């Protein structure tokens, strides 16, 4: 007899895990509160995704048309600060495309996908995995995103630092550019849909960037927002099996959130396969998965959160700029610490 697995949340970690389990003939049901295709607040810039994870989860066909990125332009209040060459190429691909492809594959493999279905998170029976995305925090952080066309970029990724904000612009598939920003929530900033993101850019002192975007072709249907974000220095102690952002959310400037979602699915796969074959009990399975996740992500999370504050404070931003001018900013070692 094979034990079934339930996955709450049909994002990257839930879908990648579900498809991998189905390839091993494990009965899997995924419960997803939304539907497909859908836009998500996401940088859509994937760094740190290793070949082992791609091979184990058979992700290559879903990433085949992703754009390959090599250079990052750091900008402070619209002025160029540093051009960085990445040690390895990053990938640009929208969640609108990637989530839909993985969902279709999961269903093709015989998985049961229940969309527009919410499951209470206070019950954690054996075999239930929580891949529900971010754990809610104080409403201090606001994520905003839309796609544009007809915009020239200085590099494969433009990362703009503003007052209590940073914004990334990167090409994705079909010649679109993803614009995604993290802002301190400000009730005085008003706007509807894409205008809300432009208003936050101006409030952050990024007027030149706002003007560039206004002159581009904005895809209003791609606009999405999320509040109540929290970033984790260390994962929670829990007896529930958590994956992806539900386990720990890394600050988005790293470009590592999508990679961590896939990597958490890969790390959970073997323990869950053993559980499905009635080898260990559920408590032992949860401990095994969480131990793997902590070992893999502890340094990455600590490094990202140590740097995160420097990207928001005007004084600390000036320190970064001064260190960069003096060629004392160790971007390559920082990149490896964060990935």
Secondary structure, DSSP 8 states (H G I E B T S, - for coil): ----EEEE--SHHHHHHHHHHHHTT--EEEE-SS-SS---S---EE----HHHHHHHT-HHHHTT-EEEEEEEEEETTEEEEEEEEEEEEEE--HHHHHHHHHHHHHHTT-EEE-S----TT---TTEEE--------TTEEEEEEEEES---SSSEEEEEETTEEEEEEE-GGG-EEEEEEEE--TT---STHHHHHHHHHHTT-HHHHHHHHTSEEEEEEEEEEE-----SS----SSEE-GGGT----GGGS-HHHHHHHHHHHHHHHHHHHHTT-S-HHHHHHHHHHHHHHHHHHHHHHHHHHHGGGT-HHHHHHHHHHHHTT---HHHHHHHT-
